[in-house]
Amino acid sequence: MMINITLIILIVTSLALLAYGIYRKRRHESRLLALTKEMDALNGRLPAMEQQKSEFVAIVSHQLRAPLTTIKGYASMILEGSFGTISSEIRDAANKLYLSSEKIIALVENLITMSQIEQGKMELSLRPQNFVDFIKSVLTNTESKIKEAELTLSFTIEEGSESVLIDMDEKKLRQVVLHLLENAILYTPAHGTMKVAVSTNQEEKRIRLAVSDSGIGMTDEQIKALFERFDLAVSREGEISSRVNHPEGNKVKTVSFGNKAPGIGTYIAKKIVHTHHGDFWAESGGANNGTTFIVDLPFAKGI
């Protein structure tokens, strides 16, 4: 009888535990199904939310551009003496105002371009132009900044490149070249060097721009991070890092950039170059060995 009672208790206990296990499993499955449905609903809303965010950024950026252009214009007029002779203190203040407004306008242009990229609305107004003449005009606009940074600039043109035409959206491509030149100025200490070189590959009908500097250089990880859209994080010590998607397993990886933010300019430049059917990459020998950015574009159609 004792053995039977013990067996009955064991069987009942086992059945109870089995029933409880089945109950918990079904409960977990039900919760998992509910979470899956919730995630699907959220994922379905993400494209609309991204679209709304991009449209908001575009609207705000367009609204900012007009007053900023006005501020820059008046600052320029003050510096040129349009309102009469000014003191050195006022000139210094007006110059700082002009330079700051110029930086903010460039940032606004980047935001507008980023918004167009995200919405798939970046349209190009292409027309054939002389590439070397275009580069010369951009360099003319940055000569004063290069001198102020106390850098030495060399500009070389390979024989046969002087008359090459490419199909370009001048405004968009100017944005790319200015970004490369300003980056070289920013990351190169005083008395360093900058090199701008134009060369051609006649067989493949492509022209290449290389912008090199003797600056702080970059690691391979930093170069990879530059060409992705990333989120910046700033530590208490002022260290700036980026969180980027790692190519293996969609992992998030943190890459440090010291105390200077790389911004989104290189990511945007890559997109602009690709829409021109070109290639864009960077090379560096590592820390303190400088960096070279290369833009490779096809000749204009029919050449």
MARTI-508877 format. One record per residue (C-alpha): residue in one letter; chain; x, y negated, z negated. Coordinates in pm, 1 decimal, padded with zeros to 6 digits. Example, Ala and Ser with C-alpha at 12.3 -4.5 7.8 and 13.67 -1.06 7.14 Angstrom:
<'a','A',<01230.0,00450.0,-00780.0>>
<'s','A',<01367.0,00106.0,-00714.0>>
//
This chain:
<'m','A',<00000.0,00000.0,00000.0>>
<'m','A',<00283.7,-00236.9,-00089.0>>
<'i','A',<00449.9,-00163.0,00244.2>>
<'n','A',<00123.4,-00227.5,00430.7>>
<'i','A',<00061.8,-00550.8,00242.8>>
<'t','A',<00419.3,-00664.5,00317.0>>
<'l','A',<00381.1,-00578.0,00684.9>>
<'i','A',<00047.3,-00763.2,00702.2>>
<'i','A',<00206.1,-01071.0,00538.4>>
<'l','A',<00500.8,-01060.2,00779.0>>
<'i','A',<00271.0,-01022.1,01081.5>>
<'v','A',<00042.6,-01306.9,00965.1>>
<'t','A',<00343.4,-01529.8,00893.1>>
<'s','A',<00495.8,-01450.0,01233.2>>
<'l','A',<00167.2,-01522.2,01407.4>>
<'a','A',<00132.0,-01850.1,01215.6>>
<'l','A',<00486.0,-01954.1,01305.6>>
<'l','A',<00426.7,-01855.0,01668.2>>
<'a','A',<00101.8,-02051.5,01678.7>>
<'y','A',<00272.7,-02354.3,01521.7>>
<'g','A',<00558.1,-02330.4,01773.2>>
<'i','A',<00311.0,-02317.2,02062.3>>
<'y','A',<00124.9,-02616.1,01913.6>>
<'r','A',<00447.3,-02819.2,01880.9>>
<'k','A',<00556.2,-02728.0,02231.1>>
<'r','A',<00223.8,-02835.0,02380.8>>
<'r','A',<00229.1,-03152.0,02173.1>>
<'h','A',<00578.7,-03235.7,02299.1>>
<'e','A',<00474.9,-03157.3,02655.9>>
<'s','A',<00173.8,-03383.8,02618.7>>
<'r','A',<00389.7,-03666.5,02482.2>>
<'l','A',<00648.0,-03612.0,02754.5>>
<'l','A',<00375.4,-03622.1,03020.6>>
<'a','A',<00239.9,-03946.6,02872.7>>
<'l','A',<00591.3,-04099.0,02867.1>>
<'t','A',<00651.1,-03986.3,03225.2>>
<'k','A',<00328.0,-04151.8,03338.8>>
<'e','A',<00424.0,-04467.4,03148.9>>
<'m','A',<00771.1,-04468.5,03311.0>>
<'d','A',<00616.8,-04416.0,03654.7>>
<'a','A',<00385.7,-04710.9,03593.4>>
<'l','A',<00678.1,-04930.8,03483.2>>
<'n','A',<00888.1,-04821.9,03780.7>>
<'g','A',<00598.6,-04907.4,04006.9>>
<'r','A',<00592.2,-05257.9,03860.7>>
<'l','A',<00969.3,-05314.0,03891.0>>
<'p','A',<00973.8,-05410.7,04261.3>>
<'a','A',<00700.1,-05668.2,04202.5>>
<'m','A',<00883.4,-05804.0,03895.6>>
<'e','A',<01211.6,-05823.4,04090.7>>
<'q','A',<01029.4,-06004.4,04371.7>>
<'q','A',<00876.1,-06252.7,04126.6>>
<'k','A',<01216.6,-06311.4,03964.7>>
<'s','A',<01383.8,-06371.8,04300.5>>
<'e','A',<01107.0,-06609.6,04410.2>>
<'f','A',<01132.2,-06799.4,04079.7>>
<'v','A',<01510.8,-06835.9,04117.0>>
<'a','A',<01467.8,-06954.7,04476.7>>
<'i','A',<01205.3,-07216.2,04383.2>>
<'v','A',<01406.6,-07349.4,04087.1>>
<'s','A',<01727.1,-07359.6,04294.0>>
<'h','A',<01560.6,-07552.4,04576.3>>
<'q','A',<01415.6,-07800.0,04326.3>>
<'l','A',<01759.1,-07851.4,04167.1>>
<'r','A',<01943.7,-07905.0,04494.7>>
<'a','A',<01782.0,-08239.2,04585.8>>
<'p','A',<01854.3,-08430.3,04259.3>>
<'l','A',<02203.1,-08280.7,04239.1>>
<'t','A',<02279.8,-08398.0,04592.8>>
<'t','A',<02160.2,-08747.1,04495.4>>
<'i','A',<02386.5,-08750.1,04187.4>>
<'k','A',<02684.0,-08638.7,04396.6>>
<'g','A',<02604.4,-08902.3,04660.9>>
<'y','A',<02589.9,-09191.9,04412.8>>
<'a','A',<02907.6,-09073.5,04239.0>>
<'s','A',<03080.4,-09070.6,04578.7>>
<'m','A',<02957.1,-09422.6,04655.4>>
<'i','A',<03089.9,-09549.2,04320.6>>
<'l','A',<03430.9,-09395.2,04393.3>>
<'e','A',<03435.8,-09549.1,04742.5>>
<'g','A',<03365.5,-09894.9,04598.3>>
<'s','A',<03017.7,-09936.2,04746.3>>
<'f','A',<02902.2,-10108.4,04425.9>>
<'g','A',<03208.5,-10327.3,04383.6>>
<'t','A',<03538.6,-10293.6,04203.8>>
<'i','A',<03534.4,-10057.7,03905.6>>
<'s','A',<03771.6,-10002.4,03614.0>>
<'s','A',<03997.3,-09698.4,03586.6>>
<'e','A',<03776.5,-09562.3,03305.1>>
<'i','A',<03462.5,-09581.3,03520.8>>
<'r','A',<03651.1,-09428.7,03816.3>>
<'d','A',<03763.2,-09138.4,03598.7>>
<'a','A',<03408.1,-09082.6,03470.7>>
<'a','A',<03260.5,-09104.7,03823.1>>
<'n','A',<03519.1,-08859.5,03953.8>>
<'k','A',<03433.2,-08608.7,03679.6>>
<'l','A',<03063.7,-08656.2,03757.9>>
<'y','A',<03130.2,-08597.8,04129.0>>
<'l','A',<03335.5,-08281.7,04070.2>>
<'s','A',<03084.6,-08139.2,03819.4>>
<'s','A',<02790.6,-08200.2,04052.2>>
<'e','A',<02987.5,-08036.5,04333.8>>
<'k','A',<03037.5,-07722.5,04121.5>>
<'i','A',<02669.5,-07707.6,04023.8>>
<'i','A',<02560.3,-07751.8,04387.1>>
<'a','A',<02786.8,-07460.4,04483.0>>
<'l','A',<02628.3,-07251.3,04206.3>>
<'v','A',<02279.0,-07344.1,04327.9>>
<'e','A',<02375.1,-07240.5,04682.5>>
<'n','A',<02495.5,-06906.5,04544.7>>
<'l','A',<02166.9,-06855.5,04359.5>>
<'i','A',<01965.3,-06936.3,04671.8>>
<'t','A',<02174.2,-06694.0,04878.0>>
<'m','A',<02142.9,-06424.9,04609.2>>
<'s','A',<01766.0,-06468.6,04609.8>>
<'q','A',<01757.0,-06436.5,04989.5>>
<'i','A',<01968.6,-06119.9,04973.4>>
<'e','A',<01744.0,-05959.5,04710.9>>
<'q','A',<01430.4,-06040.5,04909.2>>
<'g','A',<01585.2,-05929.4,05236.8>>
<'k','A',<01524.2,-06276.6,05379.1>>
<'m','A',<01878.4,-06393.3,05448.5>>
<'e','A',<01857.8,-06509.7,05808.3>>
<'l','A',<02160.3,-06623.3,06005.1>>
<'s','A',<02174.8,-06899.4,06263.3>>
<'l','A',<02452.0,-06760.1,06483.8>>
<'r','A',<02637.3,-06943.0,06756.9>>
<'p','A',<02984.4,-06888.5,06903.9>>
<'q','A',<03251.7,-07110.1,06746.4>>
<'n','A',<03628.3,-07132.8,06750.2>>
<'f','A',<03740.7,-06947.1,06436.9>>
<'v','A',<04074.3,-07125.5,06388.6>>
<'d','A',<03913.8,-07470.3,06421.7>>
<'f','A',<03654.8,-07364.0,06166.2>>
<'i','A',<03923.6,-07252.1,05917.0>>
<'k','A',<04114.8,-07579.1,05967.4>>
<'s','A',<03802.2,-07781.8,05883.3>>
<'v','A',<03747.6,-07583.8,05560.4>>
<'l','A',<04113.6,-07626.6,05461.0>>
<'t','A',<04083.5,-08002.2,05514.8>>
<'n','A',<03806.1,-08011.1,05253.7>>
<'t','A',<04020.0,-07830.6,04994.9>>
<'e','A',<04357.4,-08001.0,05049.1>>
<'s','A',<04304.9,-08245.2,04761.4>>
<'k','A',<04212.2,-07964.6,04519.3>>
<'i','A',<04522.1,-07767.9,04619.1>>
<'k','A',<04742.8,-08072.1,04556.6>>
<'e','A',<04577.9,-08141.9,04220.7>>
<'a','A',<04645.2,-07780.4,04119.0>>
<'e','A',<05013.1,-07833.3,04216.7>>
<'l','A',<05013.8,-07540.0,04457.3>>
<'t','A',<05203.9,-07495.2,04782.9>>
<'l','A',<04990.1,-07399.9,05084.1>>
<'s','A',<05108.5,-07231.8,05402.0>>
<'f','A',<04878.9,-07179.3,05701.2>>
<'t','A',<04988.2,-06947.7,05982.8>>
<'i','A',<04812.1,-06863.1,06309.1>>
<'e','A',<04918.4,-06559.5,06507.3>>
<'e','A',<04980.1,-06624.0,06875.6>>
<'g','A',<04667.8,-06551.5,07076.4>>
<'s','A',<04428.2,-06635.6,06790.3>>
<'e','A',<04387.5,-07007.7,06866.0>>
<'s','A',<04104.9,-06973.4,07117.8>>
<'v','A',<03909.1,-06679.2,06971.1>>
<'l','A',<03535.3,-06739.1,06933.1>>
<'i','A',<03311.8,-06555.4,06688.7>>
<'d','A',<02935.0,-06557.4,06643.5>>
<'m','A',<02891.2,-06728.6,06308.1>>
<'d','A',<02646.5,-06901.3,06080.0>>
<'e','A',<02881.8,-07188.2,05994.7>>
<'k','A',<02714.2,-07282.4,05667.0>>
<'k','A',<02711.5,-06926.3,05532.3>>
<'l','A',<03064.5,-06842.4,05646.7>>
<'r','A',<03193.7,-07172.7,05506.5>>
<'q','A',<03050.6,-07060.8,05173.4>>
<'v','A',<03266.6,-06746.4,05196.6>>
<'v','A',<03593.6,-06920.7,05288.5>>
<'l','A',<03547.4,-07195.5,05028.1>>
<'h','A',<03491.0,-06928.6,04764.4>>
<'l','A',<03815.8,-06752.1,04857.5>>
<'l','A',<04017.9,-07075.7,04855.7>>
<'e','A',<03870.1,-07197.8,04527.4>>
<'n','A',<03934.1,-06857.7,04367.1>>
<'a','A',<04298.4,-06875.4,04474.3>>
<'i','A',<04325.8,-07224.1,04321.4>>
<'l','A',<04153.4,-07116.4,03998.3>>
<'y','A',<04359.9,-06803.7,03935.9>>
<'t','A',<04702.7,-06934.3,04040.5>>
<'p','A',<04915.0,-07122.7,03783.1>>
<'a','A',<05072.0,-07458.5,03875.1>>
<'h','A',<05369.5,-07447.0,04117.0>>
<'g','A',<05238.6,-07121.3,04264.5>>
<'t','A',<05174.8,-07051.7,04631.6>>
<'m','A',<04872.8,-06997.1,04854.9>>
<'k','A',<04889.9,-06842.6,05200.8>>
<'v','A',<04618.7,-06855.8,05464.0>>
<'a','A',<04681.6,-06644.1,05772.9>>
<'v','A',<04476.0,-06579.3,06086.9>>
<'s','A',<04559.5,-06283.4,06310.8>>
<'t','A',<04387.5,-06082.1,06583.7>>
<'n','A',<04355.0,-05726.8,06704.3>>
<'q','A',<04302.9,-05768.7,07077.1>>
<'e','A',<04239.6,-05397.1,07136.9>>
<'e','A',<03953.4,-05379.1,06885.2>>
<'k','A',<03846.7,-05739.8,06958.1>>
<'r','A',<03855.6,-05847.4,06595.7>>
<'i','A',<03998.5,-06148.7,06413.9>>
<'r','A',<04123.0,-06143.2,06055.4>>
<'l','A',<04153.0,-06406.2,05783.3>>
<'a','A',<04380.6,-06331.6,05486.7>>
<'v','A',<04384.8,-06560.9,05180.8>>
<'s','A',<04671.3,-06474.4,04944.8>>
<'d','A',<04791.0,-06624.1,04618.6>>
<'s','A',<05074.1,-06571.2,04370.8>>
<'g','A',<04831.1,-06577.0,04078.8>>
<'i','A',<04733.5,-06348.7,03792.2>>
<'g','A',<04646.6,-06050.8,04013.1>>
<'m','A',<04391.9,-05776.9,03944.5>>
<'t','A',<04370.1,-05408.8,03864.2>>
<'d','A',<04195.1,-05161.4,04095.7>>
<'e','A',<03899.5,-05145.5,03853.0>>
<'q','A',<03862.2,-05525.0,03852.6>>
<'i','A',<03866.6,-05531.9,04234.2>>
<'k','A',<03592.5,-05266.7,04250.6>>
<'a','A',<03383.3,-05456.8,03994.6>>
<'l','A',<03413.6,-05782.5,04192.4>>
<'f','A',<03233.1,-05636.0,04490.2>>
<'e','A',<02931.4,-05518.0,04288.2>>
<'r','A',<02645.8,-05711.8,04144.8>>
<'f','A',<02711.9,-05704.9,03770.5>>
<'d','A',<02605.5,-05851.2,03436.3>>
<'l','A',<02859.8,-06054.7,03241.3>>
<'a','A',<02911.9,-06024.7,02866.4>>
<'v','A',<03121.6,-06263.5,02656.5>>
<'s','A',<03277.0,-06146.5,02328.7>>
<'r','A',<03334.5,-06364.4,02021.3>>
<'e','A',<03698.6,-06398.3,02123.8>>
<'g','A',<03595.4,-06536.6,02463.4>>
<'e','A',<03681.7,-06217.2,02650.7>>
<'i','A',<03462.8,-06174.9,02958.0>>
<'s','A',<03367.9,-05830.1,03077.4>>
<'s','A',<03129.4,-05693.3,03337.9>>
<'r','A',<02893.8,-05398.6,03314.9>>
<'v','A',<02889.6,-05221.7,03649.0>>
<'n','A',<02742.1,-04899.5,03780.5>>
<'h','A',<03007.7,-04632.6,03791.0>>
<'p','A',<03008.8,-04448.7,04125.9>>
<'e','A',<02998.0,-04108.0,03954.2>>
<'g','A',<02675.7,-04009.2,03782.1>>
<'n','A',<02526.5,-04362.8,03778.0>>
<'k','A',<02712.9,-04437.5,03457.2>>
<'v','A',<02761.3,-04793.3,03332.1>>
<'k','A',<03124.4,-04894.7,03297.4>>
<'t','A',<03271.4,-05205.1,03131.5>>
<'v','A',<03555.1,-05386.0,03307.2>>
<'s','A',<03738.5,-05672.9,03133.5>>
<'f','A',<03831.2,-05996.5,03314.2>>
<'g','A',<04008.7,-06180.4,03030.7>>
<'n','A',<03873.1,-06530.2,02961.1>>
<'k','A',<03780.9,-06632.4,03318.2>>
<'a','A',<03444.2,-06529.4,03461.4>>
<'p','A',<03455.4,-06399.0,03821.1>>
<'g','A',<03091.7,-06495.7,03883.3>>
<'i','A',<02878.7,-06363.7,04169.0>>
<'g','A',<03059.1,-06540.4,04453.7>>
<'t','A',<03255.4,-06237.9,04576.9>>
<'y','A',<02946.7,-06015.3,04579.7>>
<'i','A',<02761.2,-06279.0,04784.7>>
<'a','A',<03061.0,-06327.2,05016.1>>
<'k','A',<03065.2,-05953.4,05086.9>>
<'k','A',<02696.6,-05957.8,05181.9>>
<'i','A',<02742.9,-06259.5,05410.0>>
<'v','A',<03042.4,-06101.7,05586.1>>
<'h','A',<02854.8,-05774.2,05632.5>>
<'t','A',<02561.5,-05956.9,05792.8>>
<'h','A',<02818.4,-06093.6,06042.3>>
<'h','A',<02910.6,-05727.4,06116.9>>
<'g','A',<03244.8,-05779.5,05946.3>>
<'d','A',<03451.3,-05614.6,05673.3>>
<'f','A',<03563.8,-05771.0,05346.5>>
<'w','A',<03806.8,-05637.8,05087.6>>
<'a','A',<04078.0,-05734.1,04839.0>>
<'e','A',<04427.7,-05609.5,04763.5>>
<'s','A',<04651.3,-05673.1,04462.4>>
<'g','A',<04975.6,-05540.4,04322.0>>
<'g','A',<04838.2,-05559.2,03969.4>>
<'a','A',<04877.0,-05810.4,03685.5>>
<'n','A',<05078.5,-06123.5,03776.7>>
<'n','A',<05136.8,-05998.0,04132.5>>
<'g','A',<04878.1,-06211.8,04310.2>>
<'t','A',<04574.2,-06113.9,04516.1>>
<'t','A',<04487.4,-06109.9,04885.6>>
<'f','A',<04129.7,-06129.8,05014.7>>
<'i','A',<04074.0,-06021.7,05373.5>>
<'v','A',<03782.7,-06103.2,05605.1>>
<'d','A',<03772.9,-05907.2,05932.5>>
<'l','A',<03518.9,-06017.2,06196.8>>
<'p','A',<03433.3,-05915.9,06555.5>>
<'f','A',<03486.7,-06144.2,06853.2>>
<'a','A',<03179.5,-06318.9,06991.8>>
<'k','A',<02972.4,-06103.6,07224.1>>
<'g','A',<03086.0,-06108.0,07583.0>>
<'i','A',<03450.7,-06175.6,07501.1>>
//
